[in-house]
Amino acid sequence: SFDQALAANTTLIGLSDALLYTYRDKGYAQIQLRNYDGAVQTFEQGLALYPGDHMLWNNKGYAYYNLGKYQDALTSYDSALKSEQNYTIALINKGDTLSKMGDFKAAVSAYTKALETDPGNRDATTGLVAAQQGAASANTTTMIVIVILVIIVAGVAVWYLKFRKAEN
């Protein structure tokens, strides 16, 4: 039905927001059907006509996220936030993507901003806790790796000093 609507003469519906909603809704339906490549194409078509629409950008980012194209997802979320800087859903989605990429510090920042725009938001709160735990875990892992490297370097230095052969 969306394809039929978009194939029709869109001049009249283009005079209102109906054309924008058609692109938004078609892309969202494709996401629900897990047709993420099709959704990206639909959002790109909509963005060609409505480049400042924050919902088209956000949903394009969500489709990219589900395709595993995290950097493209971040770019889309940033474009959504450029149009609507306090767009809570884009901030949460950005936090989710950053967490998936292992950038927990930036994820904490995105979730914190989401909670500023929508205090008590359950998804932002859950994401923030997970990102904080991920950051703490990453810091612990980093410290363990550093300690192991120091022990290895110290062991090699002791071995070298103890067993090196004297030069003639």
N, C-alpha and C positions, 0 to 999 in steps of 0.2 A: 504493500500500500504506500509506503514511503517513496519507493522508486516511482510509482505512478504519479504521486503528487509532485515529485521533483521533475519528472519528465513532462508534466503539463506546463502550460504557460504560467510561469511563476511571477509574471509582472504584477498581477493583482495582489497575490499574497506577499509579494516583496514590499508592498506599500505599508504593510503592518509588520509586526514581529512574527507572524505565522511562518514565514520562510525560515527564520532563525530557529524557531522551535521545531520545525520539521527536521533540520539537520541535527539539532541536539537530541531529539527523540529517536531518530533513526540510528544514530551512533550509539545511544544508550541501549537500544534494543539489540544491536549487534554485540555489545558487551555482554548483555544478559545471555545471548546465544553463544558466547565465547568465540565470536568471530572478531578477534582483536585487530587483525590486519584490515578487515573491512571497516571496522570502527575508525581506525586511524585515517583511512581514505575519506570516510564521510566527514570526519572532523576537519580534515584539511580542506575539503570542498566548502564546508561552512565557514572556515576561517578565511578563505579567499574572499568571501563577501563580508564577513564580520570579524576582522582581525583583532578587534579589542574585546571580544566576548570571553570573559573569564571562565564561564562554564564549558565552552568548547575546548579551551586550552586545558583545563583541569581534566576533563574526560579523555582528551587525547593522551595526556600524561598517564592516566589510569590504564588505558589500553596498552601503551608502551610498557608500563610496569608489568603487566600481565604477559607481555611478550619477552620479558627479561631484558629489555632495552632501558636500563636504569638511567643512563646519562640523558637519553632522549626524554625520558619521563621527567627528570629534574628540569630540563630546559623548558618543557611544557608547563610545569608547575610554576616556574619562575615567571613565565609569560602571563599566566593567570594572575599571579600576585602583582605583576606590574600594572595590570588593569584594575585589580581590586586587592589592595595590599592587606586587607583584614579578612580575606576569604578563608575561613576556618578549615573548610574541607581540603583546600589546596595545601594549607600548612600541615595538616595531618598527613595527607598523602605524601608530601615532601618528606616529612619525618619518617614515614614508613619506608620510603625509598632509600633515604640516607642510612637508616638502620640496616636495611638489607645489604647495602654496600659496605657496612662496617664503619661508617663515619658517625659514631655515636655522639660525639661532641656537637656536630652540626644538627643531628637529629634532636638532641635535647633542646637546642635553640629553637628549632621549628615547632616542636611540641609546646614549648613554653610560650611562644608567640600565639599559638592556637588557643592556649588557655587564657591568654590576655584578651583575645577577641571573643571567646566563649567560655567564661569561667565555669568549671565543673564539667566540661565536656568529657564524657566517659572514654571516648576513643583517644582523645589527646592525653588524658590522665594515664590510661593504660600504656600508651606509647611512650610517654615520658618515663614511667617507671621502668619499662623494658630497656629503653635507651640508656638510662642511668645505670642499670645493672650491667648492660653491655659495655659501657664505658669503664665501669669498675673492673669488670672481668678482663677487658683489654689491657688496663693498667697493670693488673696483677700478672697477666701473661707476659707483658713487656718486661716487668721487673724480674720474673723468673728467667726469661731468656737472657737478660743482661747478667744476672748472677751466674748462670751456666757459662756464658762466654768468658766472664772474668775468671772462673775456675779453670776453664780450658787454657786460657792464655797463661795463667799462673802455672799450671801444670807443665805446659810446654816450656816455659822459662826455666822452671826448676830442672826439668829433664835436660835441657840444653846446657845449663850451667854444670850439672852433675856429670853428664856423660859425654861432653864434647871432647874431642881429641885435641891434644896440644899440637900446635904446628911446629915443624922443625925449622 
